[in-house]
C-alpha cells in the first residue's frame, strides 16, 4: 500500500512538472526563435564566466530616510559601490512598496512605502533584479504592487516573485550573462492570506508553487537560483523545516538557494557545487533594533559548461546600526575576525562538513563549494 501511495505521489509530481514545463514554453520565449532576443542579456567581465551578487533586505524608511534627508540619495550606498562593481549581475530583496499609489494594508504593524524617487539610491549599485516575494510587497495593496513593478522596470530593474496571479508570480525570470543562461525563481513563506497570489488575485508566490517551476526552468537555463523569504526574525539558525525544503529545491535542479527575512545572518552549506545561504540578513534597513548584527552579501561565480556554483565569497557588511550608522560598508579586518567565528559555528551546526569549507581571508570569506 505504501509503495502504491508513493508511486501515485511520484506520478502526480511528474505530471505537475510536465504541465509547468508546458506552461513555461508557452509563456516564455521559445529557445532558438526570434522571440528569444527578448531575454535580457548582460556582459560578462571575464569570458566564459559570470558573477552574481545577492544582498538582503532593503527598504528606505527609518534611518535610511533620515540619512538621505541629511545628506543625499547616494549616502546610504556610497561605500558599497565598489563591492557591487565586482559582479556582472546584482540582486537585492527589495522589501518595500515603491509607489505613490494604492492604499495601506489594514492590520499591519509596519507599512513600508517609499516614493519612486527612492530608486535613485539604488542607481549607483547598478541593480539588475529586485526580489519582491516578501511580506511587505503588498503593503500598498494590488495597485501599489503593480506600480512598484512598473517603477522598477522603468529604471531597468527586473522583478521576481510577484504577479497578477499565482502562475505569473511563480514564473522564473530569465536572463543571460555572456553565454550563460540563468533563471531566478522567488517565493515567500512569510505573509498572510491577503498577500499570496491565487488563480485570480495578484500577490506573491508561495514556496509550494515554485517546485515544478524550478524543474521546468532547468530545461531553459544553465542555472536556477531560488530566492526564499523565510525563517524566524533574529534567530541565528534556520528552523527545522527549512533545510529539507532547501534540499528539495536543490534536488529539483537549483544551483543555489538564497534566503532572507530574519534580519540577521545565518549559516551556509555547500555540497557538489550547490549553495544554500539560509539568511543574508539586511542590506539597507535603517532599524536601530538592538538585536541587529552584522550582515553579509554573497558573490557566486559560474563557469560556462560547468555545473553548479564554481566559487562563493561572503562579504560581511555592517549591521550594528546604533554604533556604525545606517550606511552599510564592508567590515574591516578586525571586524571580520569577529564575524568569522559566528558564521563558522552557524554553518557547522547545520552541516558539520562545513568546518573545513569556510576560509577567512583579508577581504572576506571564501567558501569551498565542490
Phi and psi in degrees as a GROMACS rama.xvg file:
@    title "Ramachandran Plot"
@    xaxis  label "Phi"
@    yaxis  label "Psi"
@TYPE xy
-64.4314  -41.5029  UNK-2
-63.3077  -39.9586  UNK-3
-63.8257  -41.9659  UNK-4
-63.7025  -40.863  UNK-5
-63.72  -41.8307  UNK-6
-62.1299  -38.6453  UNK-7
-65.5324  -44.3688  UNK-8
-62.3076  -42.9862  UNK-9
-63.4556  -41.7123  UNK-10
-63.8235  -39.7609  UNK-11
-64.4933  -40.7226  UNK-12
-64.0494  -41.9734  UNK-13
-59.9769  -42.4682  UNK-14
-63.5624  -43.5361  UNK-15
-61.3323  -42.9774  UNK-16
-64.9922  -39.8483  UNK-17
-62.4256  -44.5115  UNK-18
-63.5605  -41.8836  UNK-19
-63.8827  -40.3366  UNK-20
-63.2254  -43.4556  UNK-21
-60.7917  -41.2922  UNK-22
-63.1078  -41.6469  UNK-23
-64.2476  -43.1434  UNK-24
-64.8329  -28.0816  UNK-25
-79.2405  -40.8369  UNK-26
-86.1732  -26.0831  UNK-27
-106.153  161.104  UNK-28
-56.8922  141.844  UNK-29
-76.5922  128.659  UNK-30
-56.2525  135.572  UNK-31
86.4367  -7.26221  UNK-32
-95.5655  170.896  UNK-33
-64.2535  -27.4568  UNK-34
-65.9523  -21.8498  UNK-35
-62.3472  -23.0085  UNK-36
-64.9652  -13.8275  UNK-37
-71.879  -17.6514  UNK-38
-71.7199  123.512  UNK-39
-59.573  142.955  UNK-40
-126.691  136.387  UNK-41
-125.903  144.318  UNK-42
-72.5089  150.17  UNK-43
-103.074  134.45  UNK-44
-64.6344  -32.8732  UNK-45
-124.26  123.725  UNK-46
-55.6366  135.724  UNK-47
80.7638  1.54077  UNK-48
-130.392  162.039  UNK-49
-148.35  137.276  UNK-50
-121.942  127.672  UNK-51
-119.341  130.674  UNK-52
-103.458  139.035  UNK-53
-130.876  125.782  UNK-54
-119.167  164.823  UNK-55
-87.9032  -150.426  UNK-56
-61.6675  133.317  UNK-57
-135.519  124.393  UNK-58
-149.997  177.321  UNK-59
-120.41  21.9913  UNK-60
-95.2268  -175.975  UNK-61
52.9848  -125.562  UNK-62
-63.9966  -29.7388  UNK-63
-66.3069  -44.2671  UNK-64
-61.8939  -42.0399  UNK-65
-64.2461  -39.6024  UNK-66
-66.0498  -39.9834  UNK-67
-64.2544  -43.2617  UNK-68
-65.3822  -37.034  UNK-69
-73.8595  -39.7815  UNK-70
-114.731  -92.6799  UNK-71
-160.934  177.965  UNK-72
-65.3632  -22.231  UNK-73
-89.1573  -14.135  UNK-74
-55.4325  -40.8454  UNK-75
-65.8932  -22.135  UNK-76
-119.528  2.37962  UNK-77
-57.5026  -38.832  UNK-78
-84.4566  0.676714  UNK-79
-107.46  -6.31011  UNK-80
-58.2007  -45.7517  UNK-81
-63.127  -36.6954  UNK-82
-66.2803  -43.5347  UNK-83
-66.8845  -28.8055  UNK-84
-68.0107  -14.5662  UNK-85
-72.9219  -14.6471  UNK-86
-105.199  151.864  UNK-87
-81.3502  -25.5616  UNK-88
-146.726  138.003  UNK-89
-128.384  134.04  UNK-90
-130.091  137.535  UNK-91
-132.803  149.644  UNK-92
-83.9006  103.003  UNK-93
-89.4423  104.514  UNK-94
-104.087  60.2947  UNK-95
-164.592  152.538  UNK-96
-80.9432  125.495  UNK-97
-106.586  87.488  UNK-98
-163.885  154.1  UNK-99
-104.958  8.26368  UNK-100
-115.027  172.294  UNK-101
87.6924  175.548  UNK-102
-121.117  138.942  UNK-103
-58.6121  137.018  UNK-104
-65.9327  137.515  UNK-105
-77.463  151.681  UNK-106
76.0623  10.7326  UNK-107
-93.0356  137.165  UNK-108
-72.2019  -31.2621  UNK-109
-134.917  132.028  UNK-110
-111.071  116.653  UNK-111
-98.0498  115.902  UNK-112
-141.487  134.287  UNK-113
-132.938  151.97  UNK-114
-73.373  155.292  UNK-115
-54.8749  -26.9729  UNK-116
-64.4937  -16.9963  UNK-117
-64.7181  -21.007  UNK-118
-61.4621  -22.5527  UNK-119
-58.1415  -28.8034  UNK-120
-67.4738  -27.1874  UNK-121
-87.3066  -17.0099  UNK-122
-56.3444  -44.1072  UNK-123
-64.5148  -21.0868  UNK-124
-82.3363  -11.0981  UNK-125
54.0221  46.9066  UNK-126
-61.308  134.924  UNK-127
-104.617  -30.8397  UNK-128
-142.97  128.756  UNK-129
-106.677  120.496  UNK-130
-79.268  123.536  UNK-131
-111.051  -0.372724  UNK-132
-78.5233  83.6131  UNK-133
-153.44  174.264  UNK-134
-80.8248  7.72682  UNK-135
-117.015  3.30388  UNK-136
-62.3906  -31.0075  UNK-137
-102.47  20.4082  UNK-138
-61.0149  -27.7834  UNK-139
-113.14  26.7885  UNK-140
72.0531  -177.077  UNK-141
-58.9572  -38.9412  UNK-142
-65.2216  -42.8215  UNK-143
-65.507  -36.2248  UNK-144
-62.7533  -49.3134  UNK-145
-65.4  -37.8178  UNK-146
-67.4399  -36.1153  UNK-147
-59.6428  -46.5602  UNK-148
-59.7627  -44.7568  UNK-149
-66.4259  -40.0245  UNK-150
-64.8589  -39.2852  UNK-151
-68.4568  -41.0046  UNK-152
-63.2166  -38.9434  UNK-153
-61.0345  -28.0204  UNK-154
-88.4842  6.60037  UNK-155
79.6776  20.8989  UNK-156
-108.491  122.852  UNK-157
-71.8354  160.509  UNK-158
-130.547  151.583  UNK-159
-141.948  148.291  UNK-160
94.4021  1.61468  UNK-161
-136.256  161.261  UNK-162
-176.223  179.156  UNK-163
-71.6005  -17.5282  UNK-164
-156.958  177.338  UNK-165
-62.471  -38.1548  UNK-166
-62.7413  -45.4401  UNK-167
-68.5765  -39.043  UNK-168
-63.5514  -33.373  UNK-169
-89.1665  -5.39082  UNK-170
-64.446  142.888  UNK-171
-73.2091  152.709  UNK-172
-94.75  121.465  UNK-173
-101.392  141.557  UNK-174
-160.638  165.804  UNK-175
-119.441  144.429  UNK-176
-121.238  110.218  UNK-177
61.5195  -124.627  UNK-178
-100.749  7.67702  UNK-179
-100.271  129.672  UNK-180
-96.9813  136.821  UNK-181
-127.927  154.224  UNK-182
-135.401  134.422  UNK-183
-115.616  126.601  UNK-184
-117.809  133.656  UNK-185
-131.158  144.374  UNK-186
-153.331  163.007  UNK-187
-127.185  131.522  UNK-188
-93.463  -2.60484  UNK-189
-108.45  129.532  UNK-190
153.196  -173.062  UNK-191
-128.317  175.975  UNK-192
-60.6761  -23.6495  UNK-193
-72.527  -19.3719  UNK-194
-89.8936  -32.4812  UNK-195
-81.965  139.89  UNK-196
-72.7578  148.194  UNK-197
-131.3  -163.024  UNK-198
-59.8057  -29.6452  UNK-199
-125.669  -0.642695  UNK-200
-119.966  134.028  UNK-201
-71.1559  157.09  UNK-202
160.29  -152.664  UNK-203
-104.983  157.934  UNK-204
-83.1756  147.78  UNK-205
-95.096  154.401  UNK-206
-56.1136  -38.6377  UNK-207
-69.0926  -13.6237  UNK-208
-86.6399  -10.3818  UNK-209
-107.151  -7.91531  UNK-210
-58.6782  -50.6467  UNK-211
-64.6802  -32.6234  UNK-212
-67.3478  -34.3203  UNK-213
-63.3146  -47.1986  UNK-214
-63.8105  -40.0874  UNK-215
-70.4928  -40.3746  UNK-216
-64.2511  -27.6705  UNK-217
-63.7735  -22.0367  UNK-218
-79.29  -14.522  UNK-219
-109.502  -12.1345  UNK-220
-135.626  155.036  UNK-221
-75.2036  -29.7847  UNK-222
-141.723  138.754  UNK-223
-114.936  128.216  UNK-224
-112.623  129.96  UNK-225
-106.363  129.422  UNK-226
-107.664  127.33  UNK-227
-128.062  128.243  UNK-228
-96.63  110.063  UNK-229
-160.857  179.302  UNK-230
89.1158  -176.897  UNK-231
-109.094  133.309  UNK-232
-58.8524  134.56  UNK-233
63.3314  14.3198  UNK-234
-90.97  122.717  UNK-235
-73.7828  -3.98593  UNK-236
-128.654  148.281  UNK-237
-66.6911  158.754  UNK-238
-76.006  159.029  UNK-239
-56.9945  -30.7145  UNK-240
-84.3871  -6.91616  UNK-241
-75.5826  -41.5821  UNK-242
-63.5068  -46.1588  UNK-243
-59.3924  -36.8393  UNK-244
-66.784  -44.0995  UNK-245
-62.0723  -41.9205  UNK-246
-64.2285  -34.8862  UNK-247
-62.2599  -41.5092  UNK-248
-69.339  -37.1049  UNK-249
-63.2009  -45.0872  UNK-250
-64.9041  -26.8828  UNK-251
-75.6698  -12.2109  UNK-252
126.826  2.27282  UNK-253
-73.5534  138.183  UNK-254
-81.6917  -29.0488  UNK-255
-151.228  145.796  UNK-256
-122.474  121.418  UNK-257
-118.833  123.063  UNK-258
-111.058  160.723  UNK-259
-161.046  167.92  UNK-260
126.58  -39.0867  UNK-261
-64.8961  -13.7301  UNK-262
69.0554  7.5014  UNK-263
-136.414  155.227  UNK-264
-73.7041  144.261  UNK-265
-124.48  -177.533  UNK-266
-72.6982  169.823  UNK-267
-127.503  142.507  UNK-268
-133.219  145.932  UNK-269
-133.453  151.78  UNK-270
-166.125  129.52  UNK-271
49.9371  46.3276  UNK-272
65.9142  25.09  UNK-273
-115.18  154.103  UNK-274
-132.134  135.901  UNK-275
-126.673  114.548  UNK-276
-106.819  110.176  UNK-277
-71.3084  -35.6465  UNK-278
-158.379  130.326  UNK-279
-84.6953  -13.9132  UNK-280
78.5686  -150.591  UNK-281
-96.699  160.41  UNK-282
-113.707  -75.395  UNK-283
-109.608  114.857  UNK-284
-135.885  -34.8473  UNK-285
74.5585  9.90099  UNK-286
-86.8345  149.358  UNK-287
-108.99  23.1232  UNK-288
-57.361  130.835  UNK-289
-66.8545  -14.2213  UNK-290
-84.409  -4.42401  UNK-291
-63.3325  142.801  UNK-292
-130.808  178.253  UNK-293
-65.8007  152.08  UNK-294
-117.723  -170.544  UNK-295
-152.124  154.319  UNK-296
-117.543  158.311  UNK-297
-123.586  144.704  UNK-298
-115.418  115.722  UNK-299
-105.757  133.878  UNK-300
-111.786  135.286  UNK-301
-123.654  153.064  UNK-302
-127.459  144.32  UNK-303
-60.4567  136.959  UNK-304
63.7079  19.4753  UNK-305
-123.909  138.719  UNK-306
-75.4591  149.755  UNK-307
66.8026  -168.192  UNK-308
-83.2733  130.367  UNK-309
-97.6638  -19.3372  UNK-310
-155.134  145.983  UNK-311
-141.283  125.561  UNK-312
-122.662  138.873  UNK-313
-105.453  127.268  UNK-314
-113.778  100.364  UNK-315
-66.7053  141.486  UNK-316
-129.898  159.537  UNK-317
-64.7937  146.19  UNK-318
-147.262  -3.87562  UNK-319
-82.9382  76.6967  UNK-320
-65.2033  -25.4095  UNK-321
-64.0274  -36.131  UNK-322
-95.8056  -33.1337  UNK-323
-105.438  -1.65884  UNK-324
82.4707  175.532  UNK-325
-96.6112  -6.48586  UNK-326
-87.3541  115.789  UNK-327
-68.7567  153.762  UNK-328
-151.138  156.431  UNK-329
-61.6578  144.983  UNK-330
-67.596  144.048  UNK-331
-73.8247  169.451  UNK-332
-57.0569  -45.3704  UNK-333
-66.2887  -36.6669  UNK-334
-68.3603  -35.9172  UNK-335
-62.3912  -36.662  UNK-336
-60.3225  -30.5758  UNK-337
-81.0994  -32.5834  UNK-338
-73.4376  -39.5568  UNK-339
-55.8065  -47.6215  UNK-340
-60.5964  -35.1042  UNK-341
-65.741  -47.5556  UNK-342
-62.8168  -39.914  UNK-343
-62.0056  -46.0718  UNK-344
-64.8857  -45.5982  UNK-345
-60.007  -42.924  UNK-346
-72.3252  -42.4118  UNK-347
-71.5057  -25.7172  UNK-348
-68.6399  -34.654  UNK-349
-72.1897  -45.8097  UNK-350
-145.701  106.66  UNK-351
-56.7098  -25.5929  UNK-352
-67.0466  -12.3431  UNK-353
-72.8274  -10.69  UNK-354
-58.5878  -32.1272  UNK-355
-101.539  2.66634  UNK-356
-99.1929  -14.4  UNK-357
-103.406  117.719  UNK-358
-126.368  121.217  UNK-359
-79.8569  132.575  UNK-360
-127.683  175.292  UNK-361
-63.3292  -37.1632  UNK-362
-110.974  18.1786  UNK-363
155.972  -158.886  UNK-364
-127.467  127.543  UNK-365
-98.4303  136.545  UNK-366
-116.24  122.6  UNK-367
-72.8523  132.34  UNK-368
-112.597  -10.693  UNK-369
